[in-house]
Amino acid sequence: MQKVMAKPILELRNLTTVFPTRRGEVRAVDSVNLALYPGQILGLVGESGCGKSTVLLSILGLIARPGRITGEVLFDGHDLTKLSNRELRQVRGKEIAMIFQDPLSTLNPAFPVGEQIRESLRLHNLLPGPSFWPLDSGRRRREKERVLQVMEEVGIPAPEARYRAYPHQFSGGMQQRALIAIGLACNPRILLADEPTTALDVTIQAQIVALMKRINQEHGTAIILVTHDLGLAAEFCDHIAVMYAGRIVEIGNVDQVIENPQHPYTQGLLRCIPDLKERSPLQPIPGSVPDLAELPSGCAFGPRCPEFQPVCAKGFFRLQPVAENGHRKAHRSGEVHMARCLRLTAYRIPEDD
């Protein structure tokens, strides 16, 4: 892992993403505060429907109308929510790249994979030469050389032959590598990875995780990994934020969250991980993620929580520092392990977060 520096490269301040529906407004992301530091790998963990992917889309301004984003998304101190679409296009792919969840729906079946990787180079005009690239064969040659370099870097075999191959000619693992190559083509400073190992077998999953870890170590690329697998996050990330019903319910470095989980939801996710040393039944979390249009009062996890108390349905709780070994222990970015639970704070009347 890269050394984490004092100043965040990306900071989310009260990020909220709202979608109007016939049943009222739905807050898919609700008052999220996060900081990502250069070289850091941050995991966003939670079940489907908790708002993880929406956070990534909100960072890049990819929320379609009538959805709207409030709060701040600070990249190098500049608020991305204030940029025009034209200005945002200069950031997407070049400074902040995203690896989407499903390669089959992301890759265009009508174009060769190599040409799709080259498209980001062409759009951002990163290589020297005239900007009107179709008239410059030298420029096209340099772009192809860069594409072949990236394809080799992500482990696509025989890149020269694969350059003209179409997505359906790639295996699932190779399609995922192609998406990573598209993301890396412009050497972004931040990589947003939305469930990059979904639908892959465990062997290919391990290869993709190792590839992303190598990218982080060799290039210093900061990564936000969205996953429902807390075990994967524990292995890959150095910082974890657990989301439930659009809110962060626990956040800290990986050791703090895994070894001393404080929110019952985090504890439930950990109990879902199979333990090969003990032949005991899995302990799934009962129920399902609530409908965001009809959230329960108080703590959204209350109806599923084994430690639920009546007061949990009446109050609203902020993220509170967790006492570790009798004191509040800060991790290397200067933040403390925090959780949003009745056990860590006094009951109070609901108010804005």
Secondary structure, 3 states (H helix, E strand, C coil): CCCCCCCCCEEEEEEEEEEEECCEEEEEEEEEEEEECCCCEEEEECCCCCCHHHHHHHHCCCCCCCCEEEEEEEECCEEHHHCCHHHHHHHECCCEEEECCCHHHHCCCCCCHHHHHHHHHHHHCCCCCCCCHHHCHHHHHHHHHHHHHHHHHCCCCCHHHHCCCCHHHCCHHHHHHHHHHHHHCCCCCEEEEECCCCCCCHHHHHHHHHHHHHHHHHHCCEEEEEECCHHHHHHHCCEEEEEECCEEEEEEEHHHHHHCCCCHHHHHHHHCCCCCCCCCCCCCCCCCCCCHHHCCCCCCCHHHCCCCCHHHHCCCCCCEECEECCEECECCCCCECEECCHHHCCCCCCCCC
